[in-house]
Amino acid sequence: MDRSADGRWARPVRFLREVRSELARVVWPTWRELRVFTVVVVATVVVLTAVVFALDVVFARIVLGLFGA
């Protein structure tokens, strides 16, 4: 397939223009919203990590109790 230089770059350039157009339509969060969302995410990760850790400890004790070690 013989492509000209213009044809080779037409699709990527069009794609990047469309990406830029879509990003202009995005409703970006305010700095306050961003901070609140960040705190919520970090708190959720901490709580879920604690839950998984607690379950791990409980199940480990059960397994060790059943099979002895």
Beta strands, then each sheet from edge to edge (+ up, - down):
end
